[in-house]
Amino acid sequence: MLEKALKGSKNYWLLLVALLAIIGIGFATYMDQFTFGLGITGMSRDVSWGFYIAQFTFLVGVAAGGVMLVLPYYLHDFKKFGRITILGEFLAVAACSMCMLFIVADMGVPNRVGNVFLNATPNSVLLWDATVLNVYLILNIVIGWKLLEAERNNVKPAGWLKPLIYLSIPFAFGIHTVTAFLYAGLPGRGFWLTAVLAPRFLASAFAAGPSFLILLCFIVRKFTKFDPGIDAMRALMRIITYALIANVFFFLCEIFTVFYSGIPSHMDHIKYLFVGYHGHAALVPWMWTSMFLMFSAIGLLLFPKIRNNEKAMPFLCIMVFIGTWIDKGLGMMSGGFVPSPMHKYTEFIPTLKEIIISVGIYGVGFLILAVLYKIAISVKVDAE
């Protein structure tokens, strides 16, 4: 099926060339980081995780969001998702690939990644996070490819695929749960030290992942002959509604717990994010933008006429996606580090080079996604 990726329209090849150019610029900037070190980033002694890990945290949720297609389709025989399940699985492949590249970028030197496994310790949450992420990536590659191959040959999928499909469901929950444990297991960081962090991560994942998938479905429908199906997208919109409500509810529970109990070490983080502290307010406009987008999206999604309107759906998905990206990316990362356990306010602002490298990594992810979607859509169009 790989030969289908080598045949395409002029727009398809222009897209690949543009993505390769973005990747090239990002890689050249990364070589500067490789030579000079992480000093080119905005990270410091007080903020040791920055823009790279923020993207990693968010993209793990995008990858996990694919389970919102797999679970209803395979466990509950929800036929409407049959046409787009493969799109969700290939989106998970691209997202997982970007997650690992962001980890490599954050470690500074690529060979440090091997130390996670060469010097493995069972009590390391990072080891388990890397394990579940790699297993989930492999599961989606194998499942997606074999199911697509069976569809192309017009035969029934191999029987051994079904156990792998069922196995991918707990791993989808696992990649985001274990990622949340990376933060929640740090006792010196009050903002992350909460049992509700993993549920918050999962709720935001099940809102952001399907939102991005719906946007991709609209792009696919506009530029290809394949129609993902409006019924499937409307069903996903309902899932997004419930997930976004749950995400905001968990956040409000956190606000109540912190301020009603008056925990200073936790209140300071939230105050910094939303009102600032003595001139340190870099994230205040970002956080209020995130809250506005998520609350506004909920207000609109609650009305079926708006939620199911094809013209409104892309805008609602963009609101959800950007709102959760700010909340779980920038807000979650910087909010946990500022202030430090010594009550020092060292703000994190990503540098231009850091952003260029991140855009380059996104370029790799979109290149993988473009090639996989080209193959999947070509097979489905031929089958029809």
Secondary structure in CASP SS format (residue, H / E / C, confidence):
PFRMAT SS
TARGET T0000
AUTHOR 0000-0000-0000
METHOD secondary structure of the structure
MODEL  1
M C 1.00
L H 1.00
E H 1.00
K H 1.00
A H 1.00
L H 1.00
K C 1.00
G C 1.00
S C 1.00
K H 1.00
N H 1.00
Y H 1.00
W H 1.00
L H 1.00
L H 1.00
L H 1.00
V H 1.00
A H 1.00
L H 1.00
L H 1.00
A H 1.00
I H 1.00
I H 1.00
G H 1.00
I H 1.00
G H 1.00
F H 1.00
A H 1.00
T H 1.00
Y H 1.00
M H 1.00
D H 1.00
Q H 1.00
F H 1.00
T H 1.00
F H 1.00
G C 1.00
L H 1.00
G H 1.00
I H 1.00
T C 1.00
G C 1.00
M C 1.00
S C 1.00
R C 1.00
D C 1.00
V C 1.00
S C 1.00
W C 1.00
G C 1.00
F H 1.00
Y H 1.00
I H 1.00
A H 1.00
Q H 1.00
F H 1.00
T H 1.00
F H 1.00
L H 1.00
V H 1.00
G H 1.00
V H 1.00
A H 1.00
A H 1.00
G C 1.00
G C 1.00
V H 1.00
M H 1.00
L H 1.00
V H 1.00
L H 1.00
P H 1.00
Y H 1.00
Y H 1.00
L H 1.00
H C 1.00
D C 1.00
F C 1.00
K H 1.00
K H 1.00
F H 1.00
G H 1.00
R H 1.00
I C 1.00
T H 1.00
I H 1.00
L H 1.00
G H 1.00
E H 1.00
F H 1.00
L H 1.00
A H 1.00
V H 1.00
A H 1.00
A H 1.00
C H 1.00
S H 1.00
M H 1.00
C H 1.00
M H 1.00
L H 1.00
F H 1.00
I H 1.00
V H 1.00
A H 1.00
D H 1.00
M H 1.00
G C 1.00
V C 1.00
P H 1.00
N H 1.00
R H 1.00
V C 1.00
G C 1.00
N H 1.00
V H 1.00
F H 1.00
L H 1.00
N C 1.00
A C 1.00
T C 1.00
P C 1.00
N C 1.00
S C 1.00
V H 1.00
L H 1.00
L H 1.00
W H 1.00
D H 1.00
A H 1.00
T H 1.00
V H 1.00
L H 1.00
N H 1.00
V H 1.00
Y H 1.00
L H 1.00
I H 1.00
L H 1.00
N H 1.00
I H 1.00
V H 1.00
I H 1.00
G H 1.00
W H 1.00
K H 1.00
L H 1.00
L H 1.00
E H 1.00
A H 1.00
E H 1.00
R H 1.00
N C 1.00
N C 1.00
V C 1.00
K C 1.00
P C 1.00
A C 1.00
G C 1.00
W C 1.00
L H 1.00
K H 1.00
P H 1.00
L H 1.00
I H 1.00
Y H 1.00
L H 1.00
S H 1.00
I H 1.00
P H 1.00
F H 1.00
A H 1.00
F H 1.00
G H 1.00
I H 1.00
H H 1.00
T H 1.00
V H 1.00
T H 1.00
A H 1.00
F H 1.00
L H 1.00
Y H 1.00
A H 1.00
G C 1.00
L C 1.00
P C 1.00
G C 1.00
R C 1.00
G C 1.00
F C 1.00
W C 1.00
L C 1.00
T C 1.00
A C 1.00
V C 1.00
L H 1.00
A H 1.00
P H 1.00
R H 1.00
F H 1.00
L H 1.00
A H 1.00
S H 1.00
A H 1.00
F H 1.00
A H 1.00
A H 1.00
G H 1.00
P H 1.00
S H 1.00
F H 1.00
L H 1.00
I H 1.00
L H 1.00
L H 1.00
C H 1.00
F H 1.00
I H 1.00
V H 1.00
R H 1.00
K H 1.00
F H 1.00
T C 1.00
K C 1.00
F C 1.00
D C 1.00
P C 1.00
G C 1.00
I H 1.00
D H 1.00
A H 1.00
M H 1.00
R H 1.00
A H 1.00
L H 1.00
M H 1.00
R H 1.00
I H 1.00
I H 1.00
T H 1.00
Y H 1.00
A H 1.00
L H 1.00
I H 1.00
A H 1.00
N H 1.00
V H 1.00
F H 1.00
F H 1.00
F H 1.00
L H 1.00
C H 1.00
E H 1.00
I H 1.00
F H 1.00
T H 1.00
V H 1.00
F H 1.00
Y H 1.00
S H 1.00
G C 1.00
I C 1.00
P H 1.00
S H 1.00
H H 1.00
M H 1.00
D H 1.00
H H 1.00
I H 1.00
K H 1.00
Y H 1.00
L H 1.00
F H 1.00
V C 1.00
G C 1.00
Y E 1.00
H C 1.00
G C 1.00
H E 1.00
A C 1.00
A C 1.00
L C 1.00
V H 1.00
P H 1.00
W H 1.00
M H 1.00
W H 1.00
T H 1.00
S H 1.00
M H 1.00
F H 1.00
L H 1.00
M H 1.00
F H 1.00
S H 1.00
A H 1.00
I H 1.00
G H 1.00
L H 1.00
L H 1.00
L C 1.00
F C 1.00
P H 1.00
K H 1.00
I H 1.00
R H 1.00
N C 1.00
N C 1.00
E C 1.00
K C 1.00
A C 1.00
M H 1.00
P H 1.00
F H 1.00
L H 1.00
C H 1.00
I H 1.00
M H 1.00
V H 1.00
F H 1.00
I H 1.00
G H 1.00
T H 1.00
W H 1.00
I H 1.00
D H 1.00
K H 1.00
G H 1.00
L H 1.00
G H 1.00
M H 1.00
M H 1.00
S H 1.00
G H 1.00
G H 1.00
F H 1.00
V C 1.00
P C 1.00
S C 1.00
P C 1.00
M C 1.00
H C 1.00
K C 1.00
Y C 1.00
T C 1.00
E C 1.00
F C 1.00
I C 1.00
P C 1.00
T C 1.00
L H 1.00
K H 1.00
E H 1.00
I H 1.00
I H 1.00
I H 1.00
S H 1.00
V H 1.00
G H 1.00
I H 1.00
Y H 1.00
G H 1.00
V H 1.00
G H 1.00
F H 1.00
L H 1.00
I H 1.00
L H 1.00
A H 1.00
V H 1.00
L H 1.00
Y H 1.00
K H 1.00
I H 1.00
A H 1.00
I H 1.00
S H 1.00
V H 1.00
K H 1.00
V H 1.00
D H 1.00
A H 1.00
E C 1.00
END
